[in-house]
Amino acid sequence: MTDKDKVKFAVIGCGHIGKRHAEMICRNPEAELVALVDNRPKHKLGIDKYSVPFFSSVDDLLYSDVAADIDVVNIATPNGYHAEQALQCLEAKKNIVVEKPMALTRKDAEKVIFKALHVHKHLFAVMQNRYSPPSVWIKEVIESGKLGKIFMVQLNCYWNRDHRYYKGDNWHGKKDLDGGTLFTQFSHFIDIMYWLFGDIENIKARVTDFNHRDLTEFEDSGFVNFNFLEGGMGCINYSTSVWNENLESSMTIIAEKGSVKIGGQYMDKVEICNIKDYKMPELAPTNPGNDYGAYKGSAANHHYIIENVVDVLKERATITTNALEGLKVVDIIERIYQQAEHC
């Protein structure tokens, strides 16, 4: 394949996630990284391995000679910038890959979707945990009806995020850029829940801040309960106040014809499968969590995102995580926070 035939990407934001986007682009034989953007000095970012033009702002990128060649812009900046930068790049008629969350409010997410429709460009929401083998497996089990009616769903997200993560010069923990614990740490798991069981209503929530008062501008823990529109009830129990290291991210499903628990630190292992007249197949190994120094995050499946972008632009596939689903995750989290009682 010649360079002319490759899908050309620019990445905005050169932190841990942005570097992962850049690496997955470079590994894809049908993709080409043509630019990087960050407002920090290049020599401090650890991106010397990428011999592509570097820009210090989105405007500099979009008004450069490189801009005309760009097919896709990947946005991997702090959460609070996602909607604004997506709108900028859509105005320049670029396809967009936006990291979770698409925005910090439903209103801003809707603006981005409307703009993408108006300029006839694709908008990809990054929810890479859907590609994990346990996620793919449980989606098929639920859609096939093997579990029957869903009675109860419990989502537990217990991670460690302490002073090693929330540093003074970092955007993490700032309300306007981070958004809150559910946005930054656990939106991938809320996306899986929505993907499997649909929207929620009758939300009741209690949140508190056990040991992050000097580290963040929002809660570190919460209990949430609700009903699913399609039947059954659910709850989310979450915390980043776990000592020293992540404990688990798990989903327990109680249904008419069986029970399932998907656990591990990143919802990456099927721990219990007890379904009537069903024998569970052997699943492929799950990729380890993204490694961010002292921390690990969600499943390292970004290569699937880049593959899907290339396939869509070459008209071989449809978008696996469309913008409306990204919007729903923002909407659910926003409604949880709106209903939350602070303890």
ABEGO torsion letter per residue (X at the ends): XBAAABBBBBBBEABAAAAAAAAAAAABAABBBABBBBABBAAAAGAAABBBBBBABAAAAAABAAAAABABBBBABBAAAAAAAAAAAAAAGBBBBBBOBABABAAAAAAAAAAAAAAGBBBBBBBAAAABAAAAAAAAAAAAGAAEBBABBBBBBBBBBBAAABBAABABGBAAAAGEAAAAAAAAAAAAAAAAAEBBBGBBBBBBBAAAAAABABBABBBBBBBBAAEEBBBBBBBAABBGBBABBBBBBBBAAEBBBBBEAAGABBABBBBBGBBBBBBBBBBBBBBBEABBBBBBAAAAAAAAAAAAAAGABBBABBAAAAAAAAAAAAAAAAABBBX
